[in-house]
């Protein structure tokens, strides 16, 4: 391992820990975990993309960096890992497939190269980078590139995709191919910091047949699974009924998406090996958040801080992380920033003073965490956005019009809402978080509430921010991903 290793952070967008750690679903990730280090209790700072990525890259919680549904941009109040690595002489590259992780959202700071893979491809050979697609798919992709941003065309593309039963790659294969070419063509001798976001398995779930059929029950077909409606807000409002079988098929489609991502992870590792960089690379694989597929009466990844959303996979390989097996202590994704600086031998003392995370590098002499905190600073979509989408919002849905904070120990979790609600769960006897034990465990509620209050006193709150305007094209893409504006 080089004195200053390469650092590659792979974010598997919207990936649940239970599926990510299933070898039948993610064999590549399983293999990496077997040779590296796996965190079994890793927790995200937020349940959706914008604040979670912001926390991962700054080492501070959402209430401190201020990027959330009420301010949809990461300001420059806190340095990003990309800036710290670049200042230490690293080449810095980001490859993003999620519109929240964009220059418009403030995430391009510190990156020498910032690739937004959903944008129009500038090269006339771009389509040749996608292999194993049908001629029908190629025609559809040409149309998407020519007419991106046209609502009528986008709607037609969605219908066409349903009719031909062939997925439109969300940039994953093209991203891996671009990274492979970049690794081969690098002229700099400096180490690199690479951040890549793979959008699978974000709604809509439309994975390839080959990665999906192994997960389906014997009496179900790929076509039947794709026919199950994928309308999270209609489901939330009670306008769409889904049977247990429907939800099972959706979950299997979702698993097919994770398997598809796992293929890209294998290809990324092969690219690092082929470029002669694997032995000098620290590779991190994690998720910004998980997903509800009918869990707790919810779909998508909003309105709650249950473990289905905030308990995430985290696997690290290379260097001191080789052969370390499992970390069973609590880990927050806030801890990645100091940990990766330690792995790269970067001091950055002023930045470290602002971190809310602590290093879990094997050589770090840091006590285990007593708790982790996750935050949901404002509902996304808002009730007003839901109303524009589904019409009148049912009264039972308005319960979600609040912010949330959760504090979790190894045994319990307390979720507190801005509406005055408090729910406590015994995670040892009730890992699915189905039974509120607030009344039977008042001492636990008091202790966790006091710890959360003390934690809040340590947070340098972001406070009021200037309003942020989202462009029409970006707004449309976000709404295609289910983020109503």
MARTORVEX-801719 format. One record per atom (N, C-alpha, C): residue in three letters; x, y, z. Coordinates in steps of 0.2 Angstrom, whole numbers, plus 5000, padded with zeros to 4 digits. Atoms other than C-alpha are relative to their C-alpha. Example, Ala and Ser with C-alpha at 12.3 -4.5 7.8 and 13.67 -1.06 7.14 Angstrom:
REM MARTORVEX-801719
ALA500449945000 ALA506249785039 ALA500450065000 SER499649944999 SER506849955036 SER499650055003 
END
This chain:
REM MARTORVEX-801719
UNK500449945000 UNK500050005000 UNK500450065000 UNK499649945001 UNK500750174995 UNK499950045006 UNK500149964994 UNK501050305009 UNK499450044999 UNK500649975001 UNK499650405002 UNK499649964995 UNK500450055004 UNK498350274995 UNK499550044996 UNK500649975004 UNK497050314982 UNK499449985005 UNK500650014996 UNK495350334991 UNK499450004995 UNK500650005004 UNK493750274982 UNK499449995004 UNK500650004997 UNK492050304989 UNK499449994996 UNK500650025004 UNK490550214981 UNK499450005004 UNK500649994997 UNK488850264986 UNK499549964996 UNK500550045003 UNK487550134982 UNK499350035002 UNK500649964998 UNK486050254982 UNK499449955002 UNK500750034998 UNK484450194991 UNK500149925001 UNK499950074999 UNK485150024997 UNK500049985007 UNK500150024993 UNK484549935012 UNK500549955002 UNK499550044998 UNK485749845023 UNK499949935000 UNK500150075000 UNK484849685024 UNK500149974993 UNK499950025007 UNK484849665005 UNK500750004998 UNK499349995002 UNK486649735003 UNK500449945003 UNK499650054996 UNK487249605016 UNK499849934998 UNK500350075002 UNK486349455008 UNK500549984994 UNK499550025006 UNK487649354997 UNK499649984994 UNK500450015006 UNK486249304985 UNK499850064996 UNK500249945004 UNK485849484981 UNK500750044998 UNK499449965002 UNK487649564982 UNK500649965001 UNK499550044999 UNK488949434980 UNK500750035000 UNK499449975000 UNK490349554976 UNK500150045006 UNK499949964994 UNK490049664991 UNK500149955006 UNK499950054995 UNK489949505001 UNK500849985000 UNK499350025000 UNK491649454995 UNK500550055002 UNK499649954998 UNK492449624998 UNK499950005008 UNK500150004993 UNK491749615016 UNK500449955003 UNK499650064998 UNK492549445018 UNK500850015001 UNK499349995000 UNK494249515014 UNK500250075003 UNK499949944997 UNK494049685022 UNK499750015006 UNK500349994994 UNK493049765035 UNK499350024999 UNK500749985001 UNK491149775037 UNK499750035007 UNK500349974994 UNK490249885049 UNK499349985000 UNK500750035000 UNK488649795055 UNK499550055003 UNK500449954997 UNK487949945064 UNK500150074997 UNK499949935003 UNK488250095052 UNK499350034999 UNK500649965000 UNK486950235052 UNK500150064996 UNK500049945004 UNK486650375040 UNK499750065004 UNK500249944997 UNK486450555046 UNK499350024998 UNK500749985003 UNK484850575036 UNK499749944996 UNK500450065004 UNK483550465026 UNK500050014993 UNK500149995007 UNK483750545009 UNK500750034998 UNK499449995003 UNK485050594997 UNK500450065002 UNK499749934999 UNK485450784999 UNK500350005006 UNK499749994994 UNK485750795017 UNK500549945002 UNK499550064998 UNK486550615019 UNK500750014996 UNK499449995004 UNK487850655005 UNK500450065003 UNK499749944997 UNK488150825013 UNK500449985007 UNK499750024994 UNK488550745030 UNK500649954999 UNK499550055001 UNK489550605023 UNK500750044998 UNK499549965003 UNK490650735014 UNK500350065004 UNK499849954995 UNK490750865028 UNK500249985007 UNK499950024994 UNK490750765043 UNK499650035006 UNK500549974995 UNK489350865051 UNK499349984999 UNK500750025001 UNK487550835054 UNK499650054996 UNK500449965004 UNK486150905043 UNK499850075004 UNK500249944996 UNK485651035057 UNK500650055000 UNK499449965001 UNK487451105055 UNK500150024993 UNK499849985007 UNK487751105036 UNK499450034997 UNK500649975002 UNK485951155033 UNK499749984993 UNK500350035006 UNK485651055017 UNK499549955001 UNK500550044999 UNK483950985018 UNK499450034996 UNK500649985004 UNK482151005011 UNK499850075000 UNK500149935000 UNK482051185017 UNK500550044997 UNK499549965003 UNK483651235009 UNK500449954996 UNK499750055004 UNK484151124995 UNK500650014996 UNK499349995003 UNK485951164993 UNK500550005006 UNK499550004996 UNK487551135002 UNK500450065000 UNK499649945001 UNK488351295006 UNK500749995002 UNK499350014999 UNK490251325009 UNK500250015007 UNK499849994993 UNK490151345028 UNK500549955003 UNK499650064998 UNK491051175030 UNK500449974995 UNK499650035005 UNK492451105020 UNK499849934998 UNK500250065002 UNK492150955010 UNK500649954999 UNK499450055001 UNK493250795009 UNK500450014994 UNK499749995006 UNK493550834991 UNK500550065000 UNK499649944999 UNK494351004996 UNK500649985004 UNK499450024995 UNK495450925010 UNK500449954996 UNK499650055004 UNK496050784998 UNK500450044995 UNK499649965005 UNK496450914984 UNK500550045003 UNK499549964997 UNK497351024996 UNK500649955002 UNK499450054998 UNK498450865001 UNK500349974994 UNK499650025006 UNK498950844983 UNK499649944996 UNK500350065004 UNK497650714977 UNK499650034994 UNK500549995006 UNK496750714960 UNK499349995003 UNK500750014998 UNK494850734964 UNK499549994995 UNK500550015005 UNK493450664954 UNK499449975003 UNK500650024998 UNK491650644956 UNK499649974994 UNK500550035005 UNK490450534945 UNK499349995003 UNK500750004997 UNK488650564950 UNK499549984995 UNK500650025004 UNK487050484944 UNK499450035003 UNK500649984997 UNK485850574956 UNK500050085000 UNK500049935001 UNK485350754953 UNK500150045006 UNK499849964994 UNK485450804971 UNK500850015001 UNK499250005000 UNK487350764970 UNK500250034994 UNK499849965006 UNK487650904958 UNK500350065002 UNK499749944999 UNK488551064955 UNK499550055003 UNK500649964998 UNK486851154957 UNK499950005007 UNK500150014993 UNK486751084974 UNK500650015005 UNK499449984996 UNK488451144979 UNK500549945001 UNK499650064999 UNK489350974978 UNK500750004996 UNK499450015004 UNK490651014965 UNK500750035003 UNK499449974997 UNK491851104977 UNK500549955001 UNK499450044998 UNK493551034978 UNK500149944995 UNK499950065005 UNK493350914963 UNK500350034994 UNK499749985006 UNK494550934948 UNK499549984994 UNK500550025005 UNK493250834938 UNK499449985003 UNK500750014997 UNK491350834942 UNK499649974994 UNK500450035005 UNK490450714930 UNK499249995002 UNK500750014999 UNK488550724930 UNK499749964994 UNK500150055006 UNK488050574920 UNK499350004997 UNK500749995003 UNK486250624917 UNK500050054995 UNK500049955005 UNK486750764906 UNK500149984993 UNK499950025007 UNK486850764887 UNK500849985000 UNK499350025001 UNK488450664882 UNK500250034994 UNK499749965005 UNK489550764872 UNK500349964994 UNK499650045006 UNK490450624862 UNK499549974996 UNK500550045004 UNK489550554847 UNK500149935001 UNK499950084998 UNK490250384853 UNK499749985006 UNK500250024993 UNK489350394869 UNK499649945001 UNK500450065000 UNK488050264865 UNK500449934999 UNK499650065001 UNK489450144860 UNK500249975007 UNK499750024993 UNK489950144879 UNK499549955003 UNK500550044997 UNK488350054883 UNK499949934996 UNK500050075003 UNK488449864879 UNK499449965002 UNK500550054998 UNK487149724879 UNK499350045000 UNK500749975000 UNK485649844875 UNK499749984993 UNK500350015006 UNK484449814861 UNK499950064996 UNK500149955004 UNK484149914846 UNK499550055002 UNK500549964997 UNK482549974853 UNK500250055006 UNK499849964994 UNK483450034869 UNK500550054997 UNK499649955003 UNK484750124858 UNK499650064997 UNK500549955003 UNK483350214849 UNK499750055005 UNK500349964995 UNK482550264865 UNK500550055004 UNK499449964996 UNK484250324873 UNK500150064995 UNK499949945005 UNK484550434857 UNK499550055001 UNK500549954999 UNK482850514860 UNK500150035006 UNK499949974993 UNK483150544878 UNK500650055000 UNK499449965000 UNK484850624874 UNK499850074996 UNK500249955004 UNK484050734861 UNK499550055003 UNK500649974997 UNK482450784870 UNK500050015007 UNK500050004993 UNK483050784888 UNK499750075002 UNK500349944997 UNK481950914898 UNK499350014997 UNK500649995003 UNK480450894887 UNK499549965004 UNK500550044996 UNK478950834898 UNK499649954996 UNK500350045004 UNK478050764884 UNK500449944998 UNK499650055002 UNK479450664878 UNK500249955005 UNK499850044994 UNK479950604895 UNK499449955002 UNK500650044998 UNK478150544898 UNK500049944995 UNK500050065005 UNK478250444881 UNK500649955001 UNK499450054998 UNK479950374886 UNK499849955005 UNK500250054995 UNK479250304902 UNK499549954998 UNK500550055002 UNK477750224893 UNK500449954995 UNK499650055005 UNK478950154879 UNK500449955004 UNK499650044996 UNK480050084893 UNK499649945002 UNK500550054997 UNK478549994900 UNK499849954994 UNK500250045005 UNK478049924883 UNK500549954998 UNK499550055003 UNK479749854877 UNK500349965006 UNK499850044995 UNK480149784894 UNK500850005000 UNK499350005000 UNK481949844893 UNK500250065004 UNK499949944995 UNK482749954907 UNK500550054996 UNK499649955002 UNK483550114903 UNK500550015005 UNK499550004995 UNK485250114912 UNK500050075003 UNK500049944997 UNK485250254924 UNK500750035001 UNK499449975000 UNK487050294920 UNK500549955003 UNK499550044996 UNK487850154930 UNK500549974995 UNK499550035005 UNK488650054915 UNK500550054997 UNK499649955003 UNK489250214907 UNK500450035005 UNK499549984994 UNK489950274924 UNK500649965001 UNK499550044999 UNK490950124926 UNK500550004994 UNK499649995006 UNK491550134908 UNK500450065000 UNK499649945000 UNK492050314910 UNK500650005005 UNK499550014995 UNK492950274926 UNK500649964998 UNK499550045002 UNK493950134918 UNK500450034995 UNK499649965005 UNK494450244903 UNK500450055004 UNK499649954997 UNK494950384915 UNK500649975004 UNK499450034996 UNK496050264926 UNK500549984995 UNK499550025005 UNK496850194910 UNK500450064997 UNK499749945003 UNK497150374903 UNK500450055005 UNK499849964995 UNK497750454919 UNK500850024998 UNK499349985002 UNK499350554916 UNK500450035007 UNK499849984994 UNK499550614934 UNK500349945005 UNK499750064995 UNK500650514947 UNK499750015007 UNK500349994993 UNK499650594962 UNK499549945001 UNK500650044999 UNK498450484971 UNK499450034999 UNK500649965002 UNK496650514968 UNK499549985005 UNK500650014996 UNK495050534978 UNK499450004995 UNK500650015005 UNK493550464968 UNK499449995004 UNK500750024998 UNK491750474973 UNK499549994994 UNK500550025005 UNK490450384963 UNK499449985003 UNK500650024998 UNK488650374965 UNK499649964995 UNK500450045005 UNK487650234957 UNK499350005002 UNK500749984999 UNK485750274956 UNK499649945002 UNK500450064998 UNK485150094957 UNK500149995007 UNK500750025002 UNK484050044966 UNK499550055002 UNK500549954999 UNK483050204966 UNK499449994996 UNK500650015004 UNK481250204961 UNK500150044993 UNK500450065001 UNK480750164948 UNK500449945000 UNK499750065000 UNK481249984950 UNK499949964993 UNK500050045007 UNK481649914932 UNK500749974999 UNK499450035001 UNK483149804934 UNK500049954994 UNK500050055005 UNK483749684920 UNK499749945002 UNK500350064999 UNK482849524918 UNK500549955004 UNK499550054998 UNK484449424922 UNK500250015007 UNK499849994993 UNK484749504939 UNK499450005004 UNK500650004996 UNK482949494944 UNK499749935001 UNK500450065000 UNK482249324940 UNK500349955006 UNK499850044994 UNK483349234953 UNK499750025007 UNK500349984994 UNK482449334966 UNK499349995001 UNK500850015000 UNK480649304961 UNK499849935002 UNK500350074998 UNK479549164968 UNK499949964993 UNK500150055006 UNK479349014956 UNK499450014996 UNK500750005003 UNK477549054952 UNK499950084997 UNK500149945002 UNK477949234947 UNK500550024994 UNK499649985006 UNK478649314930 UNK500350075001 UNK499749935000 UNK479749464927 UNK499550054998 UNK500649965003 UNK478249534917 UNK499550025006 UNK500549994995 UNK477049514932 UNK500350055005 UNK499749954995 UNK478349604944 UNK500050074997 UNK500049935003 UNK478549754932 UNK499350034999 UNK500749985000 UNK476649764931 UNK499750035006 UNK500349984994 UNK476449804949 UNK500150085000 UNK499949935000 UNK476149994951 UNK500550025005 UNK499549974996 UNK477550094958 UNK499950085001 UNK500249934998 UNK476750254965 UNK500050015007 UNK499950004993 UNK477350284982 UNK499550055003 UNK500549954997 UNK476250444985 UNK499349985000 UNK500750025000 UNK474650364980 UNK499949945005 UNK500150054995 UNK475050214991 UNK500050035007 UNK500049964994 UNK475450335005 UNK499350035002 UNK500749964999 UNK473750425003 UNK499549955000 UNK500650055000 UNK472750255002 UNK499750004993 UNK500350005006 UNK472350284984 UNK500249944996 UNK499750065003 UNK473350124979 UNK500049955005 UNK499950064995 UNK473149954987 UNK500449954997 UNK499550055003 UNK474549834985 UNK499949945005 UNK500150064996 UNK474349654991 UNK500749985002 UNK499450034998 UNK475649555000 UNK500549984995 UNK499650035006 UNK476149474984 UNK500350064996 UNK499749945004 UNK476349644975 UNK500650035004 UNK499549974996 UNK477449704989 UNK500649954999 UNK499550055001 UNK478449544988 UNK500450014993 UNK499849995007 UNK478649574969 UNK500450064999 UNK499649935001 UNK479249754971 UNK500649995004 UNK499450014997 UNK480449694984 UNK500549964996 UNK499650045004 UNK481149574972 UNK500350044994 UNK499749955005 UNK481349704958 UNK500550045003 UNK499549964996 UNK482249804971 UNK500649975001 UNK499450044999 UNK483449664975 UNK500349994993 UNK499750015007 UNK483649644956 UNK500450064998 UNK499649945001 UNK484249824956 UNK500750005004 UNK499350004996 UNK485549794970 UNK500449954997 UNK499650055004 UNK486149644960 UNK500350034994 UNK499749965006 UNK486349754945 UNK500650055002 UNK499549954997 UNK487349884956 UNK500649955001 UNK499550044998 UNK488349734962 UNK500549984994 UNK499750015007 UNK488849694944 UNK500550064999 UNK499549945002 UNK489549874942 UNK500550005005 UNK499549994995 UNK490449864958 UNK500649954998 UNK499550055002 UNK491349704952 UNK500450034994 UNK499749975005 UNK491749794936 UNK500550065002 UNK499649954998 UNK492449944945 UNK500649975003 UNK499450034997 UNK493549834955 UNK500549974994 UNK499650025005 UNK494149754939 UNK500450054996 UNK499749945003 UNK494549924932 UNK500650025004 UNK499549984995 UNK495549964947 UNK500649954999 UNK499550055001 UNK496549804945 UNK500350014994 UNK499750005007 UNK496849824926 UNK500450065000 UNK499649945001 UNK497450004929 UNK500649995005 UNK499450014995 UNK498749934943 UNK499950045006 UNK500249964994 UNK497850034956 UNK499749975006 UNK500450044994 UNK496949904967 UNK500450005006 UNK499550014994 UNK498449874979 UNK500150065003 UNK499949944997 UNK498550054982 UNK499450045002 UNK500649964999 UNK496750094985 UNK499649985006 UNK500550014995 UNK495650115000 UNK499350004997 UNK500750005003 UNK493850064994 UNK499550005005 UNK500550004996 UNK492350115003 UNK499349994996 UNK500750015004 UNK490550054998 UNK499550015006 UNK500649984995 UNK489050125008 UNK499450024996 UNK500649975003 UNK487350195005 UNK499850065003 UNK500249944996 UNK486650365008 UNK499449995004 UNK500650024997 UNK485050285014 UNK499749944998 UNK500350065002 UNK483950135013 UNK499350014996 UNK500649995004 UNK482150115006 UNK499449965004 UNK500650044998 UNK480350065012 UNK499749984994 UNK500450035006 UNK479449945001 UNK499449975004 UNK500650014996 UNK477849945011 UNK500149995007 UNK499850004993 UNK478749945028 UNK499750065003 UNK500349954996 UNK477850045041 UNK499550044996 UNK500549965004 UNK476550085028 UNK500250054995 UNK499749955004 UNK477750185018 UNK500449974994 UNK499550025006 UNK478650175001 UNK500550064999 UNK499549955001 UNK480150264995 UNK500450025006 UNK499649984994 UNK481250355008 UNK499950065003 UNK500149934997 UNK480450495016 UNK499549995007 UNK500549994995 UNK479450545032 UNK500249955006 UNK499850044994 UNK480350425045 UNK500749995001 UNK499350024999 UNK481950375053 UNK500149935003 UNK499950074998 UNK481650195055 UNK500649974996 UNK499450035002 UNK483150075052 UNK499949984992 UNK500050025007 UNK482450025035 UNK500350064995 UNK499749945003 UNK483050205030 UNK500750025002 UNK499349974997 UNK484550245041 UNK500549955002 UNK499550064999 UNK485350075044 UNK500349984994 UNK499750015007 UNK486550065029 UNK500649965000 UNK499450045001 UNK487949955023 UNK500650045000 UNK499349965000 UNK489750005025 UNK500549955000 UNK499550055001 UNK491149895019 UNK500650044997 UNK499449975002 UNK492949955018 UNK500649954999 UNK499550055001 UNK494449865010 UNK500650044998 UNK499449975001 UNK496249905008 UNK500450025006 UNK499649974994 UNK497749955019 UNK499849975007 UNK500250034994 UNK497349935037 UNK499449975001 UNK500750034999 UNK495549885034 UNK500049924997 UNK500050075002 UNK496149715026 UNK500049955005 UNK500050064995 UNK495649565035 UNK499750025007 UNK500349974993 UNK494749665050 UNK499449975001 UNK500650034999 UNK493149575047 UNK499550055003 UNK500649954998 UNK491649655057 UNK500250055005 UNK500049954994 UNK491549815067 UNK499249995002 UNK500650004997 UNK490049785078 UNK499850065004 UNK500149944996 UNK490149955087 UNK499550044995 UNK500449955003 UNK488950095082 UNK500550044996 UNK499649955004 UNK489650195067 UNK499550044996 UNK500449955004 UNK488950355059 UNK500450014994 UNK499749985006 UNK489250405041 UNK500450065001 UNK499649944999 UNK489950565049 UNK500749985002 UNK499450024998 UNK491350455055 UNK500549994994 UNK499650015006 UNK491950425037 UNK500550054999 UNK499549955002 UNK492750595035 UNK500750005004 UNK499450004997 UNK494050585049 UNK500349934999 UNK499750075001 UNK494250395046 UNK500450004993 UNK499750005007 UNK494750425027 UNK500650055000 UNK499449964999 UNK495950565032 UNK500549975003 UNK499550054997 UNK496750445044 UNK500349954995 UNK499750055005 UNK496950315030 UNK500450034995 UNK499549975005 UNK497750445019 UNK500550045003 UNK499549964997 UNK498850525032 UNK499950074999 UNK500149935001 UNK498050695030 UNK499850035007 UNK500149974993 UNK498150805046 UNK499350045000 UNK500649965001 UNK496850945041 UNK499750025007 UNK500249994993 UNK496751005060 UNK499450045000 UNK500649964999 UNK495551145057 UNK499449974998 UNK500650045002 UNK494351035048 UNK499849955005 UNK500250064995 UNK494450895061 UNK499750035006 UNK500449974994 UNK493951025074 UNK499350014999 UNK500749995002 UNK492351045065 UNK499649944999 UNK500350065001 UNK491950865063 UNK499649985006 UNK500450034994 UNK490550785073 UNK500149925000 UNK499950075000 UNK491150615068 UNK500749985003 UNK499450024997 UNK492650515076 UNK500349944995 UNK499750055005 UNK493850405066 UNK499949935003 UNK500050074998 UNK493650215067 UNK500549964996 UNK499450035003 UNK495250185058 UNK500349955005 UNK499750054995 UNK496150025066 UNK500550035004 UNK499549974996 UNK497550135072 UNK499850065004 UNK500249944996 UNK496450275079 UNK499849975007 UNK500150024993 UNK496350265098 UNK499450045002 UNK500649964999 UNK494550325099 UNK499549955003 UNK500550054997 UNK493250245111 UNK499449994996 UNK500650025003 UNK491650165104 UNK499550055001 UNK500649964999 UNK490150275101 UNK499549975005 UNK500550024996 UNK488850275114 UNK499350004997 UNK500650005004 UNK487550325102 UNK500150044993 UNK500049965007 UNK487150395084 UNK499450045000 UNK500649955001 UNK485950535079 UNK499950004992 UNK500349995007 UNK484950545062 UNK499550055001 UNK500549945000 UNK483950695057 UNK499750004994 UNK500449985006 UNK482550735045 UNK499750075002 UNK500149944998 UNK482450915046 UNK499450034997 UNK500649985003 UNK480950945035 UNK499749954995 UNK500350055005 UNK479650835025 UNK500250024993 UNK499849995008 UNK480150805007 UNK499649944997 UNK500349945002 UNK478950814998 UNK499650035006 UNK500449974995 UNK478050945008 UNK499249984999 UNK500750015000 UNK476150935011 UNK499750044993 UNK500249975005 UNK475951064998 UNK500249974993 UNK499850035006 UNK476950974985 UNK499649934999 UNK500450065000 UNK475950814989 UNK499350024997 UNK500749985002 UNK474350904986 UNK500050024993 UNK500049995007 UNK474850964969 UNK500149944996 UNK499950075003 UNK475250784965 UNK499449965000 UNK500550054999 UNK473850684972 UNK499350035001 UNK500649974999 UNK472550814975 UNK499950015008 UNK500049994993 UNK471850834993 UNK500349945004 UNK499650054996 UNK472950755006 UNK499649985006 UNK500450034994 UNK472150635018 UNK500250025006 UNK499849984993 UNK472150685036 UNK500549955003 UNK499550054997 UNK473150525041 UNK500750024997 UNK499449995003 UNK474550585029 UNK500350065003 UNK499749944997 UNK474750755038 UNK500349995006 UNK499650024994 UNK475450665053 UNK500850014998 UNK499350005002 UNK477050665042 UNK500350074999 UNK499849945001 UNK477150855042 UNK500450035006 UNK499649984995 UNK478550875054 UNK500749984999 UNK499350025000 UNK480350865057 UNK500149945005 UNK499950054995 UNK481150715066 UNK500850005002 UNK499350014998 UNK482750675076 UNK500049935003 UNK500050074997 UNK483250495081 UNK500749995003 UNK499450024997 UNK484550445094 UNK500049925001 UNK500050074999 UNK485050265094 UNK500649975004 UNK499450044996 UNK486150155106 UNK500049934997 UNK500050075003 UNK486549975103 UNK499349965002 UNK500650044998 UNK484949925112 UNK499350044998 UNK500649965001 UNK483650065109 UNK500050064995 UNK500149945004 UNK483050205098 UNK499450045002 UNK500649954999 UNK482050365102 UNK500050044994 UNK500249965006 UNK481250455088 UNK499650065003 UNK500449944997 UNK480650635093 UNK499850044994 UNK500349955006 UNK479550745081 UNK499950075003 UNK500149934999 UNK479350925080 UNK499350015002 UNK500750004998 UNK477550895083 UNK499949985008 UNK500050024993 UNK477950835101 UNK499949935001 UNK500050075000 UNK477850655097 UNK500749975002 UNK499450044998 UNK479050525105 UNK499949934999 UNK500150075000 UNK479250345101 UNK500749975001 UNK499450034998 UNK480450225108 UNK500049934998 UNK500050075003 UNK480950055101 UNK500649965004 UNK499550054998 UNK481849905109 UNK500349964994 UNK499850035006 UNK482949855095 UNK500349935001 UNK499850074999 UNK483549695103 UNK499449954999 UNK500650045000 UNK481749625105 UNK499650014994 UNK500549975005 UNK480949725091 UNK500450034994 UNK499549975005 UNK482249755077 UNK499650034994 UNK500449975005 UNK480749795065 UNK499750065002 UNK500349944997 UNK480249945076 UNK499350004999 UNK500750005001 UNK478449895077 UNK499650025006 UNK500449994993 UNK478049925096 UNK500450055003 UNK499849954996 UNK478250085105 UNK500049985007 UNK499950024993 UNK478950055122 UNK500150065005 UNK500049944996 UNK478850235128 UNK499749995007 UNK500450004994 UNK477550195142 UNK500349955005 UNK499750064996 UNK478450035148 UNK500750015002 UNK499249994998 UNK480250105148 UNK500150085000 UNK500049934999 UNK480050285154 UNK500750025001 UNK499349984998 UNK481850285161 UNK500450004993 UNK499650005006 UNK482550245144 UNK499850064996 UNK500249945003 UNK481550385136 UNK500350065003 UNK499749944997 UNK482150505148 UNK500850004999 UNK499350005001 UNK483950455147 UNK500250014992 UNK499949995007 UNK483950455128 UNK499850074998 UNK500249945002 UNK483050615127 UNK500550055003 UNK499549964997 UNK484350695139 UNK500650004996 UNK499450005004 UNK485750635128 UNK499950034993 UNK500149965007 UNK484950705112 UNK500050075002 UNK500049934998 UNK484650875121 UNK500850025001 UNK499349984999 UNK486550875126 UNK500350004993 UNK499750005007 UNK487050825108 UNK499850064996 UNK500249945004 UNK486050965101 UNK500350075002 UNK499649944997 UNK486951095112 UNK500750004997 UNK499350005003 UNK488551035103 UNK500050024993 UNK500149995007 UNK487851075086 UNK500050074998 UNK500049935003 UNK488251235077 UNK499550014995 UNK500650005005 UNK486551255069 UNK500150054994 UNK499949965007 UNK486551315051 UNK499650075001 UNK500449945000 UNK485151445055 UNK499750014994 UNK500349985006 UNK484251535042 UNK500450004994 UNK499649995006 UNK484851525024 UNK499650044995 UNK500349965005 UNK484451625009 UNK499649944996 UNK500450045004 UNK483151544998 UNK500449974994 UNK499750035006 UNK483651424984 UNK499549984995 UNK500450015006 UNK482951414967 UNK500249954996 UNK499850065004 UNK482951254957 UNK499850014993 UNK500249995007 UNK482951264938 UNK499549954998 UNK500650045003 UNK481551194928 UNK500249934998 UNK499750065003 UNK482651054920 UNK500149955006 UNK499850044994 UNK483350994937 UNK499349985004 UNK500650014997 UNK481651014945 UNK499649944997 UNK500450065003 UNK480850894932 UNK500449935001 UNK499650064999 UNK482250764934 UNK499949985007 UNK500150024993 UNK482050764953 UNK499349975001 UNK500750025000 UNK480150744951 UNK500049934997 UNK500050075003 UNK480550594940 UNK500349955005 UNK499750044995 UNK481550524954 UNK499549995006 UNK500550014994 UNK480050544966 UNK500050065005 UNK499949954996 UNK480650704974 UNK499550064998 UNK500549955002 UNK479050814972 UNK500250075002 UNK499849934998 UNK479451004972 UNK499350055000 
END
